Amino acid sequence: MPFFDFHCHPAFKHLMSADTSLTPWHPIKVKLKVGKLFGREISIGINQLFNGSFNSQSNLNQMQKGRVNLAGVVLYSLENKIAKGILERKIANSGKINMLDPVILQQLELGTDYYASTKRTMDSLRSNPTPPDSVRTAAGANFKFINSVADYDPTDTKTVHGILILEGLHNFCSDPFSANAAADFDANFEDFKNRYHTRIFAVNIPHLQDFPYANHAFGMQFINESLFYPSRSGFNDWGKQLVKKMYDNNILIDVKHMSLFTRTQLQAIKSQVGYQDMPLICTHAGLTGCHSNDRYKYLSTRPKNENGVWRLRHYKTYGTVPDSAFNLSSINLYDDDILAILHSKGLIGISLDQRILGFPTESVAYQINDSPYDQEYIGPAEAAFFFRGHTEPGDAVPYTPNDDVLTGDEAMTHGEMSFEYHYYYFLNQVFHILKVASNAGIPVREAAGRICIGSDFDGLINSLDCCTSAEQYAGFKDGLREILANTPRFWRNSPIRKSEIDIDELLDGIFFSNAYRFLQVNFT
């Protein structure tokens, strides 16, 4: 059986390099120039410093080798504040990292022509349907975009069939903050359709930073956090028009990266513009493990006002399955978000970013059993909604742990054995969806049919140690099956009985057939 991935970026990293010979088939290996020795420039690998985040995870060669022959292939124009944040790091600004060209980053930092970057990415994919001679891969390896599920050939295992997804509607903007932003967007959107004749299957509307049409959830933690504070309140009028425009063009809307209020608004807007029956999707999701009514229940400290935004620190509550925990940040789906997607007959792609899945980041504080937490920021414009019930957000009382949150000792143990524990963190996402569905009266098998992989590979993620690239899906699937089939401890406190699950059907569905069935209905 082939594999499916709902959200991957095979043509992103190579466009940050000054090496114009690189294609979406080439492997990216990050190296640091350290000087000359005997007149020769010497570079060293720095992969371990970043846990593989900057190396290739889903280039077309990796996808083809891993039998990923159907995938959501994402276009993403690097946002200007991410470029700015990277350039603030001297090691990146120096030009010594082979993947990051300062000149390209400086151009992107301007944020005045996102659409030009979108076209470069699309051109790179379309102009390289086959691998160059310098890349060793299987004979006959090929890539093509498809415009409907009828264009997909399940027997063609050598072709990666791409379904076009755009991450952030800034991709169609020139300068999103200019006086002509809306007109430029419309012109660029039409130009894209006429230029490429490739169907856009889905879009995210906001992404990781402030744009004028819709508020985003905070989600950037490895560079200057203040550049990514949310500041708006849901959709403005232009954003509402963009929702209608996407649905008018038969494009699904991905709720990932929307703030809680923004995605709450989306439900109402869908009905207002006459598309209440369109399915909701989340292509690369993580779960909070709680209902949105409990969104600030598990605070480790009182909310703190920092530079006009509210900083929240959430404890990590225990997972639905053993040896796991949740990330309660509002970029992740609440239980009611899950039900909204299931009731709409949508699809949830589970991210393979260990941070999004709730795995604790390393910290010396764990040596004194200091409980891990996840941090996010809520902007002032949505504070009244988010902290409903409190006139002053700072009045929200911290939670008193009751043997229900991950401890520092446990976090250390998980970190020391991350390869093994990461299987459980992934299964926690799956079984929590099944638990939420079952509690709401949705049959377990029906809910299981709405889950797939949405790795976010090559999106600068810190991937699960047990699945670090698209080449490893077969082994990852086998590892999950071993736990489900042969680990009685997994099932002892499970909300779903083993007798309710056909293990092979569950895993075959997650890794391919669920998405294929969804596309047969929604990509015709």
TILODO-357380 format. One record per residue: z, y, x of N, C-alpha, C, O in turn. Coordinates in steps of 0.001 Angstrom, whole numbers, plus 500000, padded with zeros to 6 digits. Last residue first. Example, Ala and Ser with C-alpha at 12.3 -4.5 7.8 and 13.67 -1.06 7.14 Angstrom:
<pts>
507080497750512850507140498940513670507870500030512900508039501138513409507800494310513190507800495500512300507800496700513200508465496681514236
</pts>
This chain:
<pts>
493135515921486841491900515309486344490740516290486415489619515948486038495906515864487419494920516294488416493580515663488071492970514969488885497735514785485634497772516229485867496773516735486902496788517920487235497424512003485441497623512790484214497362514277484460496825514960483587497122511173488008496171510664487020496281511401485688495333511418484902499367512259489200498070512888489433497028512404488430496140513166488049501274510399488359501399511807487965500057512524488120499666513309487256500397508101489662500381508152488200500473509585487699499820509944486720500854508959492299499498508602491874499387508638490360498403509145489822503624509258492327502765510438492482501351510155492007500718511009491386504351506553492014504803507574491058503905508799491110503477509315490077503233505179494241502654504999492912503127506023491883502378506340490959504591505986496849503185506172496479502912506233494983502406507245494497507303505971497315506434506168498470504955506293498113504145506661498963508428505543494782508801506728495556507790507012496654507454508170496901507233503048494065507029504260493276507309505512494081506511506448494065508205501331495974506754501516495872506438502786495094505496503509495420510948501552495298510457502078496568508944502261496576508447503244497126511017500411492663511589501721492951510981502315494209510541503465494196509854497900493076509211498855492174509708500272492441508924501221492446511763496775494776510394496981495255509650497987494384508906498826494891514050496762493052514041497484494321512633497767494815512339498887495231514606497429489907513731496543490660513470497270491984512755498271492021517735498017488476516726498465489419515903497286489927516457496264490329519829497087487062518978498066486377517762498455487216516863499141486729521331495538488732520493494832487757519548495778487013518577495330486402522866497366490066521744496761490782520788496069489824519583496016490067523696500238488107523887498830488468522636498279489152521511498676488850524583503429489062523487502599488557523728501167489019523942500925490207526647504559490372526546504833488935525445504024488266525385503947487039528371502489492723527125503122492301527134503388490795527578502539490021530392501277494023530737502438493196529497503184492704529568504352492321528934499054495109530275498899494523530647500045493602531165499815492509526491499194496407526465499105494946527852499148494306527954499266493085526996499217499119526227500325498538526402500369497020526454501444496423528175496793499681529023497987499614528310499159498967528945500003498336526033494981499905526835495009498673527685496271498538527896496767497431523076495161501124524326495855501444525176495978500185525063496969499465520494494207500639521435493367501386522741494053501778523442493578502671518815495919499212518769494476498936519957493719499520520382492707498964519306498487500124519363498212498693519449496717498401520096496309497436518933498164502917520212498627502364520339498227500895521365497690500479516256497319503020517310496475503582518676496875503017519483496010502678514906499532501954514926498268501212516041497360501714516704496698500915515251501377503992515841501636502678515943500344501878516945500096501208513706500135505976515130500362506176515861500618504879516973500128504684511157500218504845511779498923505111513289499065505293514059498226504827510738502994504830510782502254503570511456500899503755512244500480502907510671503415507591511670504091506760511844503347505438512966503106504992508406501965508342509707501560508830510843502169508022511862501518507791506468503514506942506607502080506685507977501585507134508645500862506394506711506142507984507058505853506593507270504364506330508165503995505570506064507128510492507211506226510380507571505850508942508642505289508709504147509046510772503822507709511268504890506682510914504645505480511025505232511430510035504461510707509019504052509316509476503652508489508657508507511473511586507115511883511444506428511021510393506974510020509929511103510583511553510839511870512197509389512324512109509068513441512514513429508912510220512027509142509843511638510524510338511817511518509634515981508849511105515364507551510816513927507687510320513277506683510030516720511488511279516528510750512526515854509405512303515221508874513214515052513838509260515953512696509332515664511909510605514506511691510962514208516993510896513918515800510100515019514749510226515810514767511169514376520111510446515161519186511255515132517853510522515943517614509627511174521770510144512381521162509605513083520317510662512475519872511635508787523209510308509910523565511182511223522996510665512262523653510736506993521792508783507469523075508271508684523565509036509527524264508473506369519302509581505694520398510276505997521749509658505337522740509970507278517955506425506982517762507839506074518872508362505147519317507685508082517917503842508059519225504506507855519069506007508221519956506778508089515527502212508785515597503503509049517016504000510127517292504526508540514228499560507995515569499811508571516072501115509441516943501125508156511231497785508452511861499073507784513233499109506620513383498739509300511180494332508391510820495418508899511432496715509949512075496737510057510474490942510548510783492285509508510360493312508900509297493179509721509526488411509489510962488618509924511420490007510138512612490230510500506953487952509068507208488046508711508660488280507531509004488344513189507134487491512757506648488804511273506900489028510834507046490169513165507827484785513536508832485784513076508427487176512626509268487955512402505339483718511578506532483481511870507598484519510953508205485073514519503707484515513173503421485011512245504624484824511399504895485676516665504846483094516652504866484553515240504646485088514816505332486018516066506905480239516075505588480869515924505670482385515142506473482894518248509503479468516894509203479932516925507835480619517748507629481510520809510300478817520112509410477897518678509115478262517948508535477459522166511687480681521506512486479643520710511619478671520015512141477799522983509759482444524024510456481674523437511277480538524113511540479543520462509155483553521161508164482731522232508819481867522378508478480693519954511540485027519074511115483942519793510157483000519741510329481783522037511478486898521904512624485984521060512230484781521407512548483643521399509024488191522680509217487505522587510343486480523007510184485334518896509570489311519021508494488322520324508631487527520344508379486322519636511606491079518665511880490015518786510828488919518779511160487734521302510096492732521880511178491918520929511573490796521369511847489680519569508368493929520497507818492946521225508905492160521707508661491054518083510130495607517434509277494606518414508872493515518128509015492326520068511257497221519218512109496391518594511296495255518581511722494100521091508985498497521964509797497649521160510699496719521530510885495560519037508183500125519293507419498899520226508162497952520152507982496737519421510118502177518203510102501370518444509365500053518093509869498987521926509383503124521735510745502617520453510837501783520413511561500788521381506801503992522263506986502844522130508394502261522213508577501047519762507262506203519247506460505095520072506721503831519521506846502737521543508610507880520465509364507229519792508579506115519294509181505163523242506779509059523726507542507904522601508266507170522700508507505967521730505774511210522134504905510107522500505702508866522114505343507753521370508120512770520218507298512397520569506431511185519791506360510234523983509124513274523095509809512330521926508938511879521527509009510717526508508659514353525680507526513902524622508022512910524401507423511858527665511073514910527570510106515999526660508928515636526107508275516521527648512300512392526816512827513470526615511851514604525540511791515200529532510781511020528150510803510558527215511288511662526123510748511843531810511439512526531342510048512469529881509988512042529087509245512618531984514193511979531788513729513352531242512310513376530329512001514142532431514092509224531222514739509722530936514312511158529781514093511522534948512914509176533802512177508636532492512764509138531552512030509443536432514991510322536397513674510965535197512863510490534516512213511283536045517029508426535516517173509770535428515851510503534464515605511228535146515637505191536079516159506181535391516303507532534304515771507754533666516357502086533504515776503412534476516435504391534607517659504410535716516130499151534777516858500017534792516227501410535788515648501844537660514932497704536310514870497151535297515664497968534158515854497540540405515187497979539756513953498444538348513802497890537891512688497633540334517860496930541145516787496345540506515448496690540120514680495809540473521259498024539912519909498112540886518853497609542094518939497831540394523983496076541372523172496799540873521734496857540852521054495831538104526655496415538432525348495866539495524662496722539479524762497949538797530184496046538353529011496812538858527716496188539895527687495526537932532163493235538993531502493986538428530315494777537660529523494231536392535270492984536220533824492831537166533092493778537195533370494977536549537910493603537704537333492911537579535820492732538550535158492367534173538788494608535211538451495565536462537866494937537343537378495644532733539571492333532488538263492948533585537827493906533894536639494008534280540987489610534115541185491044533907539823491706534808538986491656534201539807487157533753541191487275533454541524488725532505542246489031533213536591486491533980537421487422533387538822487456532204538996487752531476535443484779532886535146484567533791535935485485535007535956485291528882534804487046529248535014485655530694534557485416531085533452485792527679535068489499529139534994489432529637535256488017530692535860487823524957535285488839525425534136489610526936533954489481527422532829489368524816537707487352524394536429486775525036535264487515525594534359486893525776539551489188526423539447487872526056538137487183526889537530486510523998539222491356525401538839491492526079538670490139526873537747489956521426540039491520521673538820490744523137538391490771523482537322490269521562542300493070520844542398491798521068541165490921520916541243489702522822541587495471523564542354494462522893542379493101523573542471492079522145538134496457521905539572496461522630540285495337523014539656494351523925535720498184523466536125496856523329537641496853524270538355497199523574533340500784523809534722500385523197534975499010522098534508498709525307530480502241524155531158501649524557532568501251525721532951501363526349527606504046526438529047503811525155529584503200524056529193503592528334524724503825526992525297503820527093526748503380527833527077502453530808523152505953530403523926504786528947524340504940528394524311506039533300520735507048532001521402507124531692522167505842532242521871504781536741521174507835535722520695506894534414521450507056534416522674507187538103520280510877537757521419510033536591521013509135535562520554509630539157518455512726539026518070511322538818519264510395539298519265509262538784519218515235540123519479514683540114519263513167540941519808512436536173518581515567537134517878516415538576518157515995539486517413516360534711520293514066535007519000513463536034518218514290536685517306513779534148522462515638535300522562514744535670521219514133536814521020513723531799522098516893532986521696517649534220521729516762535230521102517082529165520762514970530143521833515141531337521308515922531832520213515654525934520041513582526955519817514604527884521031514722527449522175514591525627519910509991525162520314511312526302520138512313527474520094511940525702517220507670526388518326508346525780518637509707525459517732510478523237516760505179523835516252506407524471517399507177523851518451507329521924517608502878523376517681502915524026517199504188525253517218504290519232517894502724519803516705502089521315516621502239521927515660501773518811520125504300518623520255502855519264519076502129519787519244501028519218518914506800520110519988506343520030520146504832521052520285504161517136517059507069518505516576506972519467517654506494520454517331505833514259516955505296515036517866506143516508517513505990517069517650504903512647515658503587513225514857504658513901515740505701514093515329506845512751516170500008512575516653501372513177515672502365514106514937502032511258514529497380512499514669498140512180515048499579511442514351500274509660515839494616509469515319495964510723515563496772511204516695496843509519515237491296510421515756492321510107515064493638510267513850493763507585516193488495507721515318489654508602516010490684508465517209490926507660516250484852507253516713486170507540515703487260507717514514486996508263516208482169507398515149482723506798515581484060505632515328484364510165517896481363508799518445481365507767517421481823506569517702481867512446516410481793512026516623480401510597517170480324509896516937479339512552516632484627512336515331483981511837515498482546510909514805482127513036519388484945511833518780485514511529517455484833510377517180484496515493519616483610514352520436483177513042519838483697512051519788482968517106517930485133516759517554483757515577518355483237514747517826482498517257519416487510516693518062487511516238517680486110515132517174485919518594521672486587517223521798487103516526520438487091515360520326486711521046520529486007520243521009484886518807521315485311517894521229484491521967519969488596521705518857487672520840519299486497519992518537486034520113522090490897521307521710490146520935520587489168519760520297488946518375521928493947518347521749492501519722521393491953520406520513492475518814524511496482518681523134496016518784523058494498519224524005493846519442527077496834518039526745497067517755525325496588516607524971496319522188527223496578521389527353495355519891527229495592519125527273494629524060524704498310523362525993498298522363526045497149521764525031496790525372522307498629525501522977497339524809524333497288524962525053496300524450519347499851524365520760500227524308521551498924523319521480498195526524516368499755525517517286499221525555518638499930526562519015500528526768513192501507527333514412500933526179515287500457525012514995500718527640509749502285526704510862502103527434512052501511528577511936501068528899507212502040528485507737503348527445508842503231526477508871503991527746505909498818528660505975499972528022506679501170526800506740501305526333508194496366526392506890497034527296507019498247527590508137498670526755510780495642526780509784494572526834508374495142527324507457494483528761512420498177527556512035497480527801511038496364528908510532496180531309514958498223530831513606498499529615513280497642529459513794496534530522518399498963531116517363498119530505516009498460529366515911498916531149520624501291530157519580501068530827518469500243531613517689500780531991523996500291532323522685500824531167521726500551530320521982499695530136526943500845530428525822499953530917524619500760530331524269501784530372530291501084530493529087501892530982527964500983532081528019500431528467533242500624529182532104500046529230530975501056528270530729501787528240536720500718528203535483501504529051534420500818530208534662500474526381539060499043527572538224498966527374536926499733526470536141499443525314542181500492525045540893499859526308540046499926527189540280500754526139544446501860525619544602500501525242543316499807524880543345498632527147543552504299525953544405504285525305544456502908524081544504502792528875541208502672528394541517504014527097542294503909526073541761503482531548540285500815530428541227500827530085541577502271530892542160502995532359536924500254532577538122501062531345539003501041530226538524501227534110534622498198532862535315498526533164536628499257534105537343498914536784532794499782536331533742498759534966534323499165534701534494500355535903529498501005536548530809501155536103531687499993535145531355499294534728527273499984535773527067500995536530528359501290537664528323501769533889526550496626533908527512497724535035527198498700536157526896498293533014525077494380533476524392495585533460525310496808533062524895497897532037526645492280533324525961492122533893525495493457535108525511493655529673527908491917530587528472492912531986527867492787532983528495493141528371526201490087527661526661491278528555527351492303528202527370493482528849524876487760529812524698488852529294525274490164529739524869491238526693525275486173527953525877485735529030525793486816530003526547486791524758523674487301524775525087487696526031525807487208526402526840487765526239520573488321525603521408487309525688522867487746526598523244488484525669518990491562526508519515490486525660520284489481524504520607489753524091518312493685525054517320493222525956517800492107526905517110491735522038519757494764523395520271494953524452519238494563525579519284495055519239518356496541520083518454495353521453519018495706521968518791496801515940519316497627517260518755497893518098519021496651517711519823495801512340518887497586513640519234497006514807518632497769514691517611498447509441519684497514510256519303498685511704519696498421512216520683498948508260520254495029507545519397495967508392518937497145508098517895497732508962520141491851509618520636493060509133519733494184509549518578494281507467521152488742507537520303489922508432520964490967508629522179490963506988520983485230507618521623486379507626520641487541507776519435487342504021520799483198505143520165483911505684521059485020504936521795485663503432522771480321503062522496481712504248521862482442505372522346482314504233523506477818504057522076478073503624521752479502503467520582479852504282526261477662505568525570477648505437524082477980506418523455478380502449528329477883502291527131478711503593526333478778503952525799479827502538530893476749501835529817476060501628528553476852500729527771476543504070532856477730502644532952478057501862531749477525500674531598477810506605532107476807506051533407476421504558533494476663503844534134475891507044529678478111506856529706476657506195531000476216505322530991475348507269530577480774506307529533480417506010529551478921504853529451478514509462532300480598508124532870480793507051531847480429506032532206479838511610530523480387511292531408479267509869531954479377509158532060478378511455529267482899511427528466481676511028529326480478510212528914479655511788531380484687510489530705484594510373529900483312509305529856482702514495532064484628513520532911483940512193532194483712511550532373482677515444530075486296515902530127484904514934530947484067514595530577482943514278530817488668513793529593488033514316529443486606513698528758485792515711533226489046514249533223488950513749531952488274512885532013487399518359532377489254517970533224488133516460533222487946515976533218486815518194530852491644518593530224490384518158531067489193517638530527488216515178531686493461516608531795493200516926531131491869516030530878491063512708529410494683513127530411493702514648530483493664515328529468493815512339527261496382512501528582496986512790529685495974513093530807496379510639525232494040511351525349495308511256526782495827510213527426495717509050525008491807510257525829491679511016525968492992511961526755493060505616525379491596506666524662492301507923525539492299507872526688492739503313525279489062504251526137489784505405525285490298506071524576489543499833524326488965501247524075488693502128524970489563501735525368490659497010525772487625497768525583488860499234525399488497499811526231487797495100526622485778495493525208485825496185524856487136495974523777487690494781529284485527493875528610486455494253527146486680493798526511487631496872529961483911495510530156483389494483529421484238493445528988483737498964529569485729498768528603484647497390528739484013496796527737483616498529531857487346498492530510487918498229529473486824497372528603486981498803533912485485497546533748486212497432532349486804496366531734486765501479533660484664500398533416483705499075533159484426498310532283484023502675534337487127502952533049486490501824532699485521501283531593485550501718536925487431501269535897488364501552534496487825500765533574488039503101538268485447501641538173485333501092537082486259500126536400485919505627538084486525505352537410485244503845537257485032503379536247484504505282539710488789505578538294488938505296537509487669504783536391487729504924542178487578503813541591488343504043540089488511503110539294488390507472542547486460506297542435485581505108541803486309504376540997485736509641540344488407509295541642487817508026541457486980507556540332486812511904537616488218510516538081488219510442539523487739511106539888486769515136538071489778514144537280489072512728537784489263512380538311490320515864540754491454516403540075490269515268539364489542514526539984488780516268540962495077515679541297493781516348540528492654517278539752492876517222540137497537517565541491497093517110541808495678517522542826495121518346537764499973517701538043498677518136539423498179519282539826498377517947538103503477518831538261502329518010538447501050517058539228501053516615537827505839516199536970504732517142537042503526517139536160502667517603539185507963516204539448507616515799538760506317514752539076505752520100538149508431520015539390507646518585539747507264518372540530506338519826535973510143519971535740508702519749537001507881519262536927506753517804535336512763518598536428512190518673536357510660517695536648509971517308531760512584517091533067513193517852534101512382518492533748511391518136529593511146518077529415512598517632530676513329517576530684514559518222529844508383519481529865509114519346529747510628520355529797511333517105530559505239516724530652506653517978530817507503518707531799507366517440530777502478517169529466503049516793529485504514516211528516505003518196532154499304518398532215500751518186530832501352518678529834500823515593532250496914516909531752497311517020531832498828516045531601499543513829535218495795513919533918496455515377533526496653516277534361496569512302536943493073513396536774494024513454535336494542513166534380493821508994538285492911510015537352492432511077537157493505510782537202494699507345540371493883507071539807492560508161538882492039508260538697490826507649541438496510507923542278495337507813541612493980508164542242492982509702539470498712508392539922498285508548540555496916509506540236496211511884538480501250511667539385500136510181539686499942509491540100500874511434535007502212511853536387502409511467537230501209510813536759500278510514532435501724511795532590502418512263534038502584513378534272503052508828532630498778509157531668499823510482532086500447511497532091499751507767532712495296508394533282496493508567532201497542508468531010497246505926530414494375505703531852494172506425532651495257505743533239496097504040527595495411505342528257495330505064529738495094504057530257495575501454525926493571501907527015494439503415527181494310503994526942493250498895523379493249500220523935492982500512525064493957499907525154495025496129522924493554496914522098492648498238522747492277498663522678491124493141524467493739494540524641494108495380523882493081495335524175491886490034523096494646491025523315493591492431523451494181492848522647495015487637524793496385488651523747496486489752524055495480490323525145495476485726526682497085485453525732495995486386524520496074485972523381495859485770528696499030486099527324499413485816526276498334485680525095498650484908531162497964484616530823499359484743529321499617483928528739500333485876531339495404484432531365495611484041530909497014482969530339497216488675531245495849488023530265494971486520530192495254485957529100495334488969533486497544489340532149497997488638531084497158488074530132497698488185535597495882487421535305497093487705533890497581486789533175497987490218535536493992488847535212493581487982534867494788487150533962494729492332536293495697492405535040494946491003534603494508490647533433494640491508538805496545491636537723497519491669536356496831491101535385497332491638540233494123490369540131494858490408538960495843489439538210495955494348539998493467493326539469492562491998539272493280491316538268493075495508541311495703495810539912495402494704539316494538494183538245494848494535543900495398494144543120496573494382541632496332493562540796496708495868544607493055494404544543493055493898543725494244492948542952494115498526544525493992498110543655492886496587543504492853496076542403492648498549546465496122498879545055496354498347544144495252497773543096495547498128549129496530497015548349495973497289546847495992496360546046495888500341550089497788500077550579496438498993549764495749498941549712494520501934547304499523501061548470499437500853548877497982501148548113497063503324544996499847504101546184499487503243547447499394503774548541499206501624543003500714502214542875499369502999544094498922503314544221497739498638543412502126500001543920502322500675543905500961500329544727500113497188540990500944496907541705502192498251542260502655498926541647503482497985537786499544498192539230499681497580539743500984497475539022501977497975535099499322496808535794498772496941537315498886496094538049498375500412534366500407499199533855501046497938534555500543496935534603501256502399535128498741502025536105499769500753535671500478500075536498501088503045532961497266501864533715496833501559534895497747500562535590497546504002529962498788504207531404498699502942532130498298501889531944498908502148527567499853503581527852499865503791529366499952503761529960501029499737525839498058500032527038498835501516527368498709502063527439497609497912522805498246499112523494497777499315524720498659499094524657499869495409520451497606495724521773498141496931522404497448496967522522496223495411517263498772495570518029497534496112519394497939497174519476498555493375515216500821494285516344500691494243516994499325493168517248498782493249512099502077492770512872500943493786513974500650494923513692500274492348510764505012493472511496504427492896512388503336492145513321503623490743507677505435490626509076505053491949509602504515492588508971503673491088505020505814490877505829507013490787507325506724490757508142507645491228503652503470492484503833504200492328504704505443493322505087506060489892503552500674489493504234501902490742504589502701491248505708502609490854502628498319490463501612499303490076502227500647489946501516501644491298504843496717492459504109497247492093503097498316492935502740499140489780507768496763489379506369496905490541505594497515490755505678498725489602510568494674490422509777495590489974508321495582489811507717494521488307511898492736487722511974494076488474511117495086488031510960496223489927511688490544488714510869490549488030510872491917487262509962492229491796513607490865492182512257491277490974511321491288490990510286491955490053516425492264490636515692491145491000514300491644490561513875492713489261517480494622489418518401493501489912517727492229490161518397491226490358517006498015489790516492496771490121517454495641491130518158495687489568517531501451490263517956500234489575517321499031488360517123499031489616515098504063488883515916503103489822516335501978490739515605501603489315513490507217490120514300506292489193515026505332488128515507505719489298510380509033488625511463508333489637512232507490490677511699507101488433507765511292489449508657510729488792509919510193487865510462510795486692506035512562486393506409511183487417507306510534487305507598509343489078504420514538487658504680514294487447505002512824487969504311511948492232506043514993491435504918514509489981505339514289489701506474513903492460508152517936492908507684516624491984506564516178491064506181516901492947510464520375492720509034520150493304508637518801494505508775518566491326513381520990492444512800520240492121511354519921491120511065519265489003514227522139490201514235522985491418513641522289492444513417522933487063514319520204487043513189521127488326513092521952488696512011522409488682515356517123487882515592518331487989514394519269488890513565519141488480513766513878489225514151515081488294514437516246487228513829516351486907515415511069487084514243511941487791514685513212487712515855513589486962517871509853487132516675509008487333515402509820487872514419509311487417520704510566487783519571511407488003518314510562489100517755510554486993522737508845486028522604509940486347521443510876485641521219511859489129522639507082487794522290506586486797522060507722485861521274507575491323523440508694491304522133508031489884521719507657489485520578507890490528525997509503490868524988510499490834523584509902490363522646510545490251527323507088489064527078507908489325525995508941488454525173509224492929527474506327491984526709505519490735526372506324490224525255506244493910529153508361494460527809508171493492526929507398493259525777507765492383531440507964492331530742509255492839529308509116492268528375509681493157532171505369491782531727505615491663530982506948490924530003507047495793532940505881495503531853504945494105531294505187493908530079505204495374535146507524496010533957508077495774532739507189495577531632507690494259536882505655493474536506506835494052535249507474493303534379507917496398537244503900495238536465503454494356536053504622493760534976504588498179538906505184498508537499505039497278536664504677497146535516505104498223541532506559497021540787506170497327539296506122496802538518506918500585542739507289499607543568506579498344542817506174497476543389505515502703541985508953502718541628507545501711542392506703501960542663505529503426542305511635503002543477510863503021543204509363503325544103508579503837539813512685505017540624512372504660541857511544505509542390510830501352538906513395501932538416512145503128539248511716503405539376510524501147540200515853500198540514514791500760540093513441500658540830512461503211538929517215503263540388517026502302540834515927502613541744515159502250536292517279503459536612516523503576538107516257504000538507515172500059536618519000499841536167517617501046536528516758500889537014515637501465537389521293500444538280520731500168537915519271500057538791518414503142535199521914503713536465521454502699537403520815503039538138519888502663531959520859501979533036521560502511534373521053502355534671519869504240529057521102504443530359520472503805531458521307504344531847522343503896526737522545503466526742521154503458528139520545502744528382519572504948527117525097503501526945524954503023527046523507501870527401523263507070529624526000506968528428525158505508528254524771504905529151524182506818532000527332507029530798528141507018529512527325506964528422527894506693534433526141505438533687526253505576532405527034504575531775527372508920535899525610508446535881526990507093535202527150506423535372528169509718535495523046508995536734523321508393536739524717507461537495524987511236533180523284509958533134522568509097534332522918507883534204523069513411534015524758512686532851525246511330532724524552510377532221525147514464536106523243513768536405524493512921535230524980511844535425525545514100536540519884514595535593520886513793535778522175512572535618522177512610538199518362513904538717518822514556537789519836515459538198520565510520536641517561510284537548518684511579538173519201511639538625520344511693535400515363511349534592516532511179535486517755511630535147518849511935537595513628513125536880514071512870536025515297513725535929516177509209538246513249510129539214513856511362538507514419511785538780515542508323535927511944507739536320513235508661537283513967508871537149515172509896536220509681510096535046510533509515535334511922510133535027512942508835538525508670510214538570509147510574537324509951511459537369510805506234537798507920506419538734509028507853538771509544508073539021510729505508534286507485505993535570506993506399536487508140506846536029509192502586532471508029503924532789508532504336534185508100503607535153508319501051531029505354500933532136506298502336532541506734503170532908505907500202527812504584501335528726504674501075529762505749500899529422506919499015525160502689498657526363503441499868527295503422500473527530502376499547521664502686500056523003502387499437524051503300499344523866504514498645518919500884498413519600502162498614521097501934497943521712501105499905516194499502499878517628499243499803518354500574500786518401501313497935513230499970499043514126500314498813515531499796497679515992499671496960510081500914496966510996499773498169511909499960499296511432500095497332508408503010495939508753502693495825509593501429494723509800500921499146507579505420499311508603504382497903509058504009497355509977504616499225505748507494498637505329506209498972506295505074499072505892503916499914506685509967500989506258509088500529505837507708501358505592506832497494507528511002498138506352511600499235505801510703499468504593510674497146509796509402496198508693509317496796507409509883496625506333509311499324511377510192499193510955508800498271509754508678498564508807507948498750511768512901499976511076512508499889510565511074500328509454510777496333513195512597496348511932513326497585511115512938497484509917512676497128515507511310496260514564510599496206513204511282496052512178510620500676515999511863499268516338512075498400515240511458498898514165511124503453515939511276502466515467510292501066515983510588500342516365509669504918516723513424505522515741512534504503515172511555504667514057511060504947518093516684504170517659515518504925516585514739505495515661515321507953519969517521506862519040517824506147518620516542506684518777515445510043521429516571508840522148516947507681521234517337506546521693517467512108519610516016511614520482514949510285521140515292509477521390514397513348517927517814511991517592517390511372518540516391510243518325515950515782519135518441515767517897517661514385517590517079514277517054515976515754521177520219515451521529518832515351520298517933514891520396516796516274520060522656517018521261522276516867521572520799517758522167520194514397518049522921515755517685522564516587518886522145517519518740521354512041519421523726512142518840522402513584518570521990513961518828520847511157520573525941512429521090525411512667520552524005513393521144523206509604519632528977509774519411527547511129519914527087512136519707527763508468522087531314509352520975530968509435520848529456509345521843528738505960523017533689506533523111532342507420521894532101507157520808532618504749524858536396505531523710535970506122523991534588506704525049534347501826525753538085502734526088536993503420524816536493502758523820536201501646525525541613501248524965540308502291525313539248503492525185539484502490526222544107501354526937543547500905526464542184499902526941541654504770524699544498503593524418545317502332525017544693501256524420544737505607525661541350506041524807542438504797524367543194503891523753542630506538528306539162505543527600539977506211526797541077507227527194541648508204528119535928507813528735537186506814527886537944506311526883537438508657526999533493509841527318534297509483527924535651510377528215536445507669526924530171507236527211531536508445527668532356509159528593531971508401524372527949508844525658528475508359525814529911508602524955530759506743522812525164507184522845526557507518524277526968506996525247526416506180520738522441506695522024522894507207521903524323507997521016524647503296519355521479504510519024522216505015520300522874504361520867523750501252518499518901501922519641519516503188519130520190504050518541519538498232516640518725499695516658518776500203517927519453499646518371520457495438517498516632496083517479517937497605517405517826498199518026516945494336517850514152494476516470514630495292516395515914495794515323516254493976520542513653495036519849512907495219518387513313496167517744512863493333521592517110492927521352515726494089520701514980495089520342515600492877523751519909493717522863519120493219522781517680492748523766517110491486525661521240490839524347521128491648523390520259491154522319519904492931527929521586492024527895520432491309526552520282490602526335519298496014528520522453494991527513522770494088527310521547494447526607520603498064530041521632496892530756522148495754529807522479494640530252522757499611528935518568499324528806519990498094529616520380497201529846519565499873528855515913500797529755516608500538529765518115501175530519518851498252526879515001497749528250514849498698529288515451498367530472515496499652524555515222498650524818516253498097526239516165497537526749517136501332524551512935501871524853514263500796525215515281501009526093516116499579523988510664500422525179510778500740525493512236500444526588512714498345521732509381497567522795510042498377524075510125497913525134509702499949519935508022499240519466509220498529520564509989498145520355511140502533519976506287501825521096506923501067520626508167501514520901509280503336518603503018503303518556504480502343519621505010501465520102504294504354517212500210504437518531500842504483518381502356505531518072502921504179514679499164503901515792498253503834517138498960503323518106498398502644511859500365503591512915500732503217514153499934502084514629500007502209508334500132501959509674499585503034510610500091504193510221500233500612505466501616501759506335501383501298507695500874500182508144501136499182502272500535499210503529501288500471504318500966501292503898500151500000498801500850500000500000500000500000501248500884500728501297501876
</pts>
